[in-house]
Amino acid sequence: MASTLVQIRVDEDLKNEAASIYERLGLDLPTAIRVFLKKSVEESGIPFSLKVEKKVSLEEGKKAFRKLQKEAKKNGLQKMSLDEINAEIHAYRESR
């Protein structure tokens, strides 16, 4: 199989950020691009996403939790049981 050179221009910061993510996944940038192209052909479209889990600090988590508590109180939902919460989540997912 003959190979061909593909050149693209991208913002340097974007390239460096993407390369850093791929390295954490055990891939170099050219290999990651080849994987993407091969899977695109197999799937006849954009095939998948590879993600590195975003780390959230304890302080960010606490802040988000406090925000959720305020919203629940504002909407009269702070006394819902875990079963009620799960039922709401299930109903929401089913409606999508």
C-alpha positions as a printed Julia matrix, in Angstrom:
96×3 Matrix{Float64}:
   0.0    0.0    0.0
   1.45   3.35  -1.02
   1.58   6.04   1.61
   1.01   9.74   1.13
   1.94  12.82   3.09
  -0.92  14.75   4.69
  -0.15  18.22   5.96
  -2.47  20.4    8.0
  -2.1   23.7    9.77
  -3.43  24.0   13.28
  -2.94  26.38  16.14
   0.27  25.44  17.98
  -1.44  25.38  21.38
  -4.15  23.05  20.03
  -1.51  20.71  18.58
   0.44  20.65  21.85
  -2.65  20.07  23.99
  -3.87  17.26  21.74
  -0.4   15.67  21.62
  -0.28  15.76  25.43
  -3.64  13.96  25.69
  -2.61  11.34  23.13
   0.68  10.74  24.96
  -1.29  10.01  28.13
  -3.24   7.48  26.07
   0.01   5.91  24.82
  -0.15   7.38  21.3
   1.93   9.87  19.4
   0.16  12.51  17.29
   0.66  10.83  13.86
  -0.58   7.48  15.21
  -3.62   9.13  16.78
  -4.47  10.78  13.47
  -4.08   7.46  11.59
  -6.33   5.72  14.14
  -8.93   8.44  13.7
  -8.82   8.16   9.89
  -9.06   4.35   9.91
 -12.01   4.36  12.31
 -13.7    7.12  10.31
 -13.56   4.9    7.22
 -14.86   1.87   9.16
 -17.75   3.86  10.65
 -18.4    6.08   7.61
 -18.29   9.1    9.89
 -16.76  10.47  13.06
 -16.32   7.23  14.94
 -15.64   7.76  18.61
 -14.17   9.92  21.31
 -11.13   9.19  23.43
 -11.13  11.13  26.65
  -8.8   11.57  29.53
 -10.8   11.9   32.72
 -10.87  15.52  33.78
  -9.65  15.95  37.33
 -11.84  18.04  39.61
 -10.35  19.48  42.77
 -12.01  18.86  46.11
 -12.79  22.57  46.37
 -14.45  22.58  42.9
 -16.51  19.55  43.92
 -17.62  21.18  47.15
 -18.53  24.37  45.29
 -20.63  22.41  42.77
 -22.33  20.48  45.58
 -23.22  23.7   47.44
 -24.64  25.13  44.2
 -26.78  22.01  43.73
 -27.99  22.23  47.32
 -29.08  25.86  46.8
 -30.89  24.97  43.57
 -32.64  22.03  45.24
 -33.75  24.21  48.13
 -34.92  26.97  45.76
 -37.01  24.43  43.85
 -38.35  22.63  46.92
 -36.45  19.43  46.18
 -34.03  19.21  49.11
 -36.06  16.53  50.89
 -36.23  14.04  47.99
 -35.14  10.51  48.82
 -32.43   8.73  46.84
 -35.12   6.54  45.26
 -37.05   9.63  44.15
 -33.91  11.21  42.71
 -33.06   8.03  40.81
 -36.63   7.81  39.5
 -36.37  11.4   38.22
 -33.06  10.63  36.51
 -34.53   7.5   34.93
 -37.62   9.38  33.71
 -35.43  12.13  32.24
 -33.24   9.64  30.39
 -36.27   7.8   29.05
 -37.75  11.04  27.71
 -34.65  11.83  25.61
